[in-house]
Amino acid sequence: MKTFAFWLISSTSALAFGIANAQVSLGQIPVIELAPDYQGVDANSGGYTSKFPFSLGSPASSRLQLTPSFNSRKLTNNLIAHLSDETFVYFGQDHTTRDITVVYNGKARFYSCVGVGACTQTNFNDGVILTRLTMRNSTASPYGDDSYQLRDKDGTIVSFFTPAYSPLPPCYDASSDCNAAWYNAYAFASEVKFPNGEKLTYEPTAFQEWDETNRLSVKVRSNLGYAIKFAYAWPAGSPYSTVPGSLWLRNYVGDDPDLKLTYLGPNGALGSIKTVRTKQNSQMVSAQTTDHIGRSFGLNFETKSVTLCSPGGFPASHTMVNKVTTPANRIINITYNPVMNAMSAMWEVTSVSKGGRTWNYTRQDPNRAGLTVTDPLGGKKTTGSLSEAIVMPGPGTGCFQPNVPTYTLYVIDEINRQTAVGYNMVSMSPSSLTLPENNGYRYVHDGRNNITGVYRKTKSASENLHMELGYDAICSHPLTCNNPNWIRDAKGLQTDYTYYSEHGGVKTVTAPANQNGLYLRIYSFYEAFDTGDGIIYRKIRTEVCGLNSAQLTLSACPSQPSTQVTLTTYWQKTFLPQVVTITDGAGSDSATTIYGYDDRGLVTSTNGPRTDVDDISYTTYDSVGRPIFDISADPDGSCQSNGQGCLKRQVVKHYYNDDNQETRTETGVGNSIDGSDFTWLTAKNMYFDSEGQLTKTEVVVP
């Protein structure tokens, strides 16, 4: 069961209103974005999160992008997706009803699963569905297995490995500390398949390898031809489980002493990061992460422990970052309240210091129900938050998982201006936005958490319809049912949408008729491309035309000069366009642009539409994907020397520090397409202080 409580918390949390993963542009929906944190401190919970400056992935690998972070409790990354079954029932109660926690896409969701079929969300209902496909028999052999599948609102399917079971001791009476659930279980994702056919596959079996140490490795593979390898240090000769998916379960804990991550492309390694953790007395005290060009990022930790839930009780231990050392050797120090906040079961940040400046975080009352941030100049900002608590039946009585402030209710800034947010208490989606002058918006959602109406609020509190959206009444096809069939503006003008059932991509967009009775229609056509590991769908043709009412049943635009056609072919297995041709419907005129890529899918050349001259521009990159040379097209179109001097290409060269800040930009000329004969003519130098803020810019010449 889930309950909610209102508390005052300081700092802010990001809010973005829109339809998640929609296949159409919903830019008309008003958006409010509140700063998600102050110097890494979460607006609501008061915990400190540190995102690593190193990541793995590139444009070519699309959804296969990895960014490590420390999330106030443990080291983790955005590719982690798993479920856990930590059901607790008393002796004599039904143990086949399971309480399941699913972590996917950076968010935890809680479900209650009764029998086989769709489970019920217990903390909120945001339209993400967990289904129990098969059910384990705990009392007699053959036991079988639980199996689950998660379906996101856009139709993305997450499948899981067979769970690893942890048997519980049998209960013989109704003793309060006996869990009669028979087992707990844990399962990692085995596959994530997106509506367009793109797929991430988590390898089931570990492989032994050797670099500077013995390792066990597994990969998460994209069917676009890329992979990220997780290689865990493993004592040579030590046994390891061959159960499919078992090695991925190490990510539950996130404290491997030595983990190397390698980004692999079709032609080999494209980068790597390695994290080495140091422990003392079983507690993590530091973690050093180094990328493949030798930059290092350091975290130092402190660990605090307490016993929650009394009588009975269970230990709670939190590891927290108290020092960050950036690759450019900038230091950030974090301090914490020595007393745990019993409401949130967290030791919360009291200060963050860097570059000689300090941000202080203080509670608003003796009960520590709120948090206020004071910046180095004395400005104060306060945020109200909505907390959520999950009742956890367990040892002892009245044992609750703490109320964790999660949702931003309002922000009062340094000059006392307030922005407030209301929530739908079923889905926990924003239901209203009130700006400092009392104007704002109200949002209406359907039962699947789709926005169906937006109302504009005036300063006098009156409301006017801003826009309406219509969806399928029944979600019989998950790939399309949560995309709007129509969007109607405040004047009643309606734009209609249709979709392909195979992948949910937009098929047609029809704007309202203009004064001449013509409807702007956009047709989109896709190819089904076989990657060798499943079919992906890529948009290869777009047609734009004006149609009269009698032509609205056409399956394509008329073949006439007024129709605009865009044709696209793609680079390798990716979604990156390689050749883009714009022409008219009669095929009488066309302009083609051709793109070249490196193995990461970074654009290395752009061949413009002119055919009479050489109009190719170039970009080079370093080994971590930062642009080094931007080289223009030949200004006189592949000049042939005729006694008059040929013009040189315009070239810009970039320099960076280890924190990826550009420190020098040189502008000059050269003839080569790789920058090897570059001569700089002017330069701009940028200087940063110990906090990483730009303090000085100067322009120099040779």
DASULPE-V64229 format. One record per residue. PHI is phi in radians with two decimals (none if undefined). PSI is psi in degrees with one decimal (NA if undefined). OMEGA is omega in whole degrees, 0 to 359 (NA if undefined). Layout:
# DASULPE-V64229
phi=(PHI/PHI)
psi=(PSI/PSI)
omega=(OMEGA/OMEGA)
This chain:
# DASULPE-V64229
phi=(none/-2.11/-2.14/-2.28/-2.34/-1.78/-2.45/-1.60/-2.28/-1.77/1.48/-2.39/-2.35/-1.17/-2.27/-2.32/-1.65/2.94/-1.89/-1.08/1.13/-1.12/-1.54/-2.14/-1.43/-2.02/-1.11/-1.27/-1.24/-1.04/-2.14/-2.15/-2.11/-1.62/-0.94/-1.24/-2.83/-2.07/0.99/1.58/-1.57/-1.07/-1.02/-1.78/-1.43/1.41/-1.55/-1.80/-2.08/-2.11/-1.51/-1.24/-1.34/-1.84/-2.46/-2.16/2.32/-2.88/-0.99/-1.16/-1.57/0.91/-1.39/-1.48/-2.31/-2.17/-2.26/-1.26/-2.78/-1.92/-1.75/1.40/-2.31/-2.77/-1.34/-2.64/-2.74/-1.31/-1.54/-1.26/-2.49/-2.75/-2.27/-2.36/-2.03/-2.07/-1.04/-2.19/-2.35/-1.45/-0.93/1.59/-1.53/-1.30/-1.56/-1.42/-1.43/-1.92/-1.71/-2.04/-1.93/-2.07/-1.91/-2.66/1.00/1.37/-2.32/-1.69/-2.20/-2.12/-2.34/-2.01/-1.95/-1.97/1.15/-1.71/2.27/-1.15/-1.55/-1.88/-1.21/-1.87/-1.73/-2.83/-2.11/-1.80/1.54/-1.59/-1.88/-1.82/-2.10/-1.55/-1.45/-2.39/-2.21/-1.32/-1.68/-1.51/-1.82/-2.64/-1.44/-1.33/-1.32/1.24/-2.46/-1.31/-2.47/-2.36/-2.53/-1.86/-2.14/-1.32/-1.09/-1.49/1.69/-1.04/-1.97/-1.94/-1.81/-2.21/-1.14/-1.01/-1.07/-1.61/-1.72/-2.08/-1.09/-1.83/-1.05/-1.16/-1.78/-2.01/-2.73/-1.57/-0.98/-1.16/-1.77/-1.82/-1.66/-1.66/-1.40/1.34/-2.81/-1.94/-2.58/-2.45/-2.52/-1.73/-1.07/-1.83/-2.82/-2.15/-2.05/-1.61/-1.00/-1.41/1.62/-1.06/-2.50/-1.95/-2.02/-1.63/-1.00/-1.39/-2.07/-1.43/-2.16/-1.52/-2.62/-2.48/-2.07/-1.59/-2.67/-1.28/-2.42/-1.88/-2.27/-2.43/-2.14/-1.85/-1.93/-1.69/-1.34/-1.56/1.85/-2.17/-2.68/-2.15/-1.71/-1.76/-2.09/-1.72/-1.06/-2.52/-1.00/-1.02/1.47/-1.32/-1.22/-2.59/-1.27/-1.80/-1.13/-0.93/1.47/-1.16/-1.19/-1.10/-1.14/-1.08/-1.27/-1.07/-1.50/1.23/-2.28/-1.03/-1.16/-2.68/-2.23/-1.98/-1.95/-2.21/-1.62/-2.01/-1.89/-1.05/-1.98/2.16/-1.21/-2.00/2.79/-2.73/-2.41/-2.20/-2.00/-1.98/-1.86/-2.04/-2.11/-2.37/0.93/1.21/-1.94/-1.26/-1.99/-2.79/-2.52/-2.04/-1.99/-2.21/-1.63/-1.31/-1.82/1.62/-1.31/-2.14/-2.29/-2.06/-2.19/-1.99/-2.23/-2.32/-2.14/-2.18/-2.34/-2.77/-1.81/-1.81/1.12/-2.35/-1.25/1.56/1.50/-2.50/-1.34/-2.11/-2.26/-2.07/-1.79/-2.26/-1.28/-2.04/-2.70/-2.16/-2.07/-1.33/-1.01/-1.54/1.17/-1.53/-1.87/-2.13/-1.93/-2.20/-2.03/-2.27/-1.13/-1.19/-1.90/-1.16/-1.33/-1.11/-1.24/-1.85/0.97/-2.34/-1.58/-1.70/-1.13/-1.92/-2.77/-2.27/-2.19/-2.78/1.03/1.41/-2.06/-2.29/-1.88/-1.90/-2.15/-2.30/-1.36/-1.57/-2.67/-1.04/-1.39/1.01/-1.58/-2.62/-2.43/-2.14/-1.80/-2.01/-1.44/-1.06/-1.64/1.63/-1.22/-2.11/-2.37/-2.20/-2.25/-1.55/-2.32/-1.80/-1.77/-2.22/-2.27/-1.93/-1.23/-2.03/-1.11/-2.85/-0.99/1.41/-2.04/1.09/-1.57/-2.04/-1.19/-1.02/-1.28/-1.80/-1.04/-2.21/-2.00/-1.30/-1.67/-2.78/-2.28/-1.90/-1.50/-1.15/-1.97/1.22/-1.57/-1.99/-2.03/-2.09/-2.25/-1.87/-2.27/-1.31/-1.35/-1.59/-1.73/1.04/-1.62/-1.03/-1.94/-2.76/-2.40/-2.06/-1.50/-0.99/-1.67/1.32/-1.54/2.80/-2.50/-2.14/-2.07/-1.97/-2.08/-1.58/-1.20/-1.79/1.28/-1.57/-1.26/-1.91/-2.76/-2.23/-2.02/-1.57/-1.75/-1.58/-1.09/-1.51/1.37/-1.36/-2.16/-2.31/-1.11/-1.75/-2.91/-2.18/-2.36/-2.08/-2.28/-1.01/-1.18/-2.09/-1.52/-1.51/-2.36/-1.05/-1.23/-2.24/-1.18/-1.75/-1.77/-1.21/-1.40/-2.72/-2.27/-2.06/-1.52/-1.14/-1.56/1.48/-1.39/-2.03/-1.90/-1.84/-2.29/-2.22/-2.39/-1.46/-1.22/-1.23/-2.49/1.42/-1.19/-1.15/-1.69/-2.43/-2.23/-2.15/-1.42/-1.13/-1.14/-1.53/-1.17/-1.69/1.37/-1.75/-1.77/-1.27/-2.12/-2.07/-1.84/-2.16/-2.19/-2.15/-1.83/-1.70/-1.81/-1.52/-1.42/1.55/-2.44/1.91/-1.58/-2.03/-1.99/-2.17/-1.28/-1.95/-2.63/-2.24/-2.15/-2.21/-2.73/-1.83/-2.13/-1.50/-1.06/-1.30/-1.67/-1.18/-1.52/-1.12/-1.58/-2.81/-1.22/-1.08/-1.43/-2.51/-1.02/-1.33/-1.45/-1.82/-2.14/-2.10/-1.93/-2.34/-1.99/-2.03/-1.49/0.90/-1.60/-1.58/-1.74/-1.56/-1.21/-1.84/-2.24/-2.13/-2.06/-1.89/-2.51/-1.75/-1.17/-1.64/1.21/-1.55/-2.61/-2.72/-2.42/-2.10/-2.08/-2.07/-1.93/-1.93/-2.32/-1.61/-1.09/-1.42/1.49/-1.48/-1.20/-1.80/-2.66/-2.28/-1.71/-1.21/-1.31/-1.23/-1.91/-1.55/-2.42/-1.44/-2.07/-1.58/-1.86/-2.36/-2.41/-1.97/-2.36/-1.53/-1.31/-1.90/1.56/-1.50/-1.08/-1.92/-2.01/-1.87/-2.10/-1.30/-1.15/-1.06/-1.12/-2.02/1.02/1.06/-1.00/-1.74/-1.09/-2.27/1.68/-1.85/-1.14/-1.42/-1.33/-1.54/-1.24/-1.44/-2.30/-2.14/-2.03/-2.03/-2.19/-2.34/-1.63/-1.24/-1.64/1.17/-1.55/-1.30/-1.84/-2.69/-2.21/-1.84/-2.08/-2.90/-2.45/-3.12/-1.81/-1.31/-1.71/-2.12/1.43/-1.20/-1.97/-1.12/-2.14/-1.50/-1.99/-2.45/-2.56/-2.07/-1.75/-2.05/-2.06/-2.17/-1.52/-1.23/-1.64/1.60/-1.56/-1.18/-2.02/-2.72/-2.26/-2.36/-1.88/-2.27/-2.23/-1.02)
psi=(146.2/131.5/163.6/144.3/150.9/130.2/159.0/125.4/150.9/162.2/-167.3/165.9/140.4/134.2/128.6/122.6/134.4/-170.5/113.7/133.3/15.9/148.0/1.4/162.4/120.0/39.8/-15.0/-19.3/122.1/139.4/137.6/129.3/112.1/140.9/128.1/-22.0/171.0/109.9/36.9/-4.3/123.6/136.1/-34.7/-50.8/-21.6/7.3/158.8/130.6/133.9/112.7/136.5/145.6/-7.5/140.5/163.9/137.6/171.6/172.9/-32.6/-31.5/1.9/-105.3/-11.7/85.2/132.0/127.1/112.4/157.5/163.3/117.3/39.0/-12.2/-38.0/165.8/134.2/-172.7/166.1/-10.5/-4.9/126.7/122.1/167.5/153.8/142.1/100.7/47.2/139.3/124.4/151.9/162.5/129.3/-10.0/165.6/113.8/-3.1/-16.0/116.6/140.5/115.2/134.4/128.5/127.9/118.9/135.9/36.8/9.9/139.6/133.3/149.4/135.3/152.3/123.0/117.6/114.8/-157.8/137.2/-166.6/135.1/167.8/127.3/135.3/-17.8/-36.6/167.3/96.0/12.4/2.2/121.8/128.7/131.3/131.0/115.2/-41.1/160.0/134.1/138.7/110.7/-13.5/-15.3/148.1/145.4/137.4/-33.4/-166.4/149.7/142.8/144.5/158.1/134.7/135.4/116.4/169.6/-30.6/3.2/-1.2/134.8/127.6/118.6/157.7/151.5/162.2/131.3/151.7/125.5/142.2/100.6/144.3/148.5/144.0/149.6/138.3/-8.0/-174.2/32.7/135.5/-21.8/15.0/124.6/114.7/24.8/-4.9/-39.2/158.1/159.6/151.5/137.0/138.6/157.4/140.1/-25.1/141.5/117.7/122.7/160.7/-33.6/8.3/-13.6/143.4/137.8/124.4/126.7/115.2/137.6/-26.3/138.0/151.5/143.5/139.8/175.4/126.6/-99.1/-5.7/165.4/137.5/154.2/133.5/148.3/157.7/149.6/120.3/138.4/141.9/8.5/-1.2/13.4/161.2/157.0/124.6/129.8/115.3/113.5/133.9/135.4/129.6/130.7/132.4/-7.7/141.6/158.5/156.0/138.4/7.7/129.2/128.4/-1.9/-36.1/-29.5/-24.4/-15.5/-21.5/-12.7/-41.5/-45.2/31.3/33.3/137.1/-25.0/109.0/124.7/128.1/129.0/130.7/122.0/131.4/-177.3/-24.2/17.8/-167.7/137.6/-1.1/163.0/156.9/139.8/131.8/124.5/124.4/144.4/134.7/150.8/127.1/43.1/7.0/138.4/129.0/-22.3/159.4/127.4/122.4/129.5/133.5/180.0/-7.7/9.7/4.0/143.2/145.9/125.0/141.6/135.1/147.6/159.6/150.4/134.4/149.6/153.0/160.6/125.3/158.2/107.2/138.4/175.7/-93.6/150.7/148.5/142.0/126.2/125.4/132.1/128.3/144.5/128.0/-5.2/136.1/132.2/114.1/166.0/-29.1/14.4/32.0/138.6/133.6/125.2/137.0/132.6/158.8/155.4/131.2/-15.3/130.5/140.3/107.7/-23.8/-41.9/-3.8/40.4/146.1/115.6/154.6/137.2/-24.1/151.5/126.3/135.9/143.0/29.2/5.6/147.8/136.3/127.7/141.9/119.5/148.3/154.4/-14.5/167.0/-27.1/0.0/43.6/1.0/167.5/131.8/136.7/132.5/120.6/173.3/-20.7/3.5/-3.0/143.7/142.1/135.4/140.6/131.6/143.9/157.1/125.6/152.7/143.4/140.2/120.3/125.3/99.9/122.3/-164.7/138.6/-175.5/152.1/34.4/114.8/143.1/139.0/155.4/111.7/114.7/124.1/-38.9/131.2/125.8/-42.3/159.7/127.2/118.6/-171.4/-20.8/27.4/24.8/135.7/133.6/126.2/148.2/134.2/160.9/147.0/117.7/-2.1/-49.1/-13.0/30.4/148.9/132.1/-14.7/155.6/123.2/119.5/170.4/-27.9/18.6/3.2/173.2/-147.1/152.9/139.3/134.7/135.1/153.1/-174.8/-12.7/11.5/24.9/141.8/121.9/-14.1/142.6/126.3/135.1/128.5/134.0/172.6/-27.6/7.4/4.9/160.2/145.0/141.7/128.9/-43.0/153.3/152.9/141.1/140.8/168.6/135.2/-36.9/133.3/77.1/-15.0/97.0/-23.6/-20.0/-19.8/-21.8/12.9/141.1/138.0/-26.6/153.7/126.5/128.8/-175.7/-22.9/2.2/7.1/129.1/133.5/129.4/148.9/141.1/161.6/158.4/129.9/-24.6/-32.7/-3.0/1.8/153.5/131.0/-51.5/149.3/126.5/113.4/161.2/157.0/144.9/-170.1/-16.7/6.5/16.5/137.6/126.2/122.3/135.4/122.8/138.6/136.6/142.2/154.4/147.6/105.0/128.7/112.1/-7.2/-10.5/47.7/162.2/134.3/155.4/121.9/135.8/119.1/-13.8/133.6/134.3/136.0/129.5/168.3/129.2/145.7/173.3/-30.5/-18.6/0.1/-15.3/-2.0/146.2/-2.5/165.2/152.8/146.7/82.6/159.5/-26.9/-11.5/135.5/130.4/135.1/123.0/136.1/130.4/157.1/157.8/118.2/-134.7/6.2/-178.2/18.5/125.2/134.6/-43.4/122.0/119.5/127.6/126.5/178.5/171.8/-17.9/-4.2/21.5/-14.9/145.6/157.1/128.3/134.4/134.0/131.7/139.3/149.6/156.1/-175.6/-22.5/-12.0/18.5/137.5/119.5/-20.9/146.6/112.6/105.9/179.1/-12.7/137.3/-8.4/-16.1/168.9/106.8/39.6/126.7/159.1/154.0/136.1/159.5/159.1/-176.2/-5.9/10.5/13.0/134.9/134.9/-57.0/129.2/117.0/124.6/168.7/158.4/119.3/-23.8/30.0/61.6/58.7/132.7/123.6/123.2/30.1/-14.6/141.9/136.9/144.6/143.2/159.8/147.6/131.2/139.1/131.9/139.5/141.9/147.7/155.9/-179.7/-11.9/15.5/19.4/134.5/123.5/-19.2/136.0/118.2/138.6/132.0/-147.6/164.9/165.5/-28.2/160.9/7.6/4.9/6.5/-22.3/26.1/134.9/120.9/144.4/-35.5/159.2/150.5/122.3/136.5/133.3/139.7/148.7/-174.4/-9.5/-8.8/11.4/140.4/124.6/-20.7/139.5/133.3/146.4/129.5/161.0/160.9/NA)
omega=(183/175/182/177/181/179/177/178/180/186/187/179/185/175/175/181/180/179/185/172/181/182/181/180/179/184/180/182/182/184/171/178/175/183/186/182/171/179/177/180/182/184/189/187/184/178/181/177/180/174/181/178/180/176/178/183/182/180/183/185/171/185/180/179/183/174/177/176/168/193/181/181/183/174/185/174/188/179/181/177/184/173/177/177/178/182/171/172/178/178/179/178/183/181/180/172/188/176/189/172/179/174/181/176/175/183/177/176/186/185/169/185/179/181/179/180/184/177/182/175/186/178/173/180/183/176/177/192/171/180/172/185/176/187/180/173/188/191/183/178/358/186/185/183/165/172/188/175/179/178/178/184/182/180/174/181/175/176/185/172/172/184/168/187/174/184/177/177/180/176/181/177/185/177/188/183/180/179/183/181/177/183/162/185/182/181/177/178/175/181/171/182/184/185/182/178/177/189/171/181/178/184/183/191/179/177/176/176/183/165/172/178/177/183/165/184/171/182/163/188/171/178/172/175/182/181/170/183/173/182/184/175/185/181/181/178/180/179/176/184/174/177/183/177/188/183/178/182/176/180/174/185/176/179/177/183/184/182/178/179/182/179/187/174/181/183/176/185/179/180/179/171/181/179/177/182/179/180/170/181/177/179/179/181/179/174/180/181/183/178/189/173/172/176/183/178/186/173/171/189/165/183/177/183/177/176/179/175/180/2/184/173/172/184/173/182/181/173/188/177/173/177/176/174/184/178/177/176/171/187/173/179/182/175/185/173/181/181/179/171/185/181/182/182/179/168/192/183/173/177/171/182/173/178/180/179/186/171/182/182/184/176/187/182/183/179/176/182/181/183/178/177/175/184/184/179/179/177/182/177/184/178/171/184/175/181/177/180/177/177/182/176/184/181/180/180/178/182/183/162/187/172/181/177/190/189/181/177/178/175/173/187/187/178/170/174/185/169/186/180/173/185/167/189/174/183/185/172/179/180/178/177/179/183/187/180/175/171/180/185/171/185/179/181/172/183/177/175/173/175/179/180/174/180/179/179/178/179/181/176/174/184/174/178/178/177/175/178/181/183/172/180/180/183/178/179/186/181/184/192/180/169/185/173/177/174/184/182/186/179/181/179/190/172/184/181/168/188/173/182/184/186/176/178/181/178/178/170/182/179/179/183/175/184/178/179/179/179/173/182/174/175/176/180/186/171/172/186/180/180/191/176/179/182/170/183/183/181/184/183/174/178/179/182/173/183/170/186/180/183/185/178/179/179/177/178/174/179/184/185/182/177/176/183/173/180/183/165/192/181/178/183/191/174/181/181/178/178/179/181/176/182/175/185/179/180/184/181/182/175/185/174/182/181/172/185/167/184/179/187/174/184/179/178/176/180/186/189/181/179/183/181/174/180/180/172/188/172/173/185/170/188/174/172/177/179/177/178/167/189/184/170/178/186/176/168/178/185/173/185/179/182/175/184/176/178/179/177/172/186/173/178/185/176/185/167/185/175/178/174/179/185/180/176/180/177/182/185/176/179/186/181/176/178/187/179/183/172/183/182/173/179/173/178/178/181/184/177/184/176/181/179/177/183/184/173/178/177/183/175/181/NA)
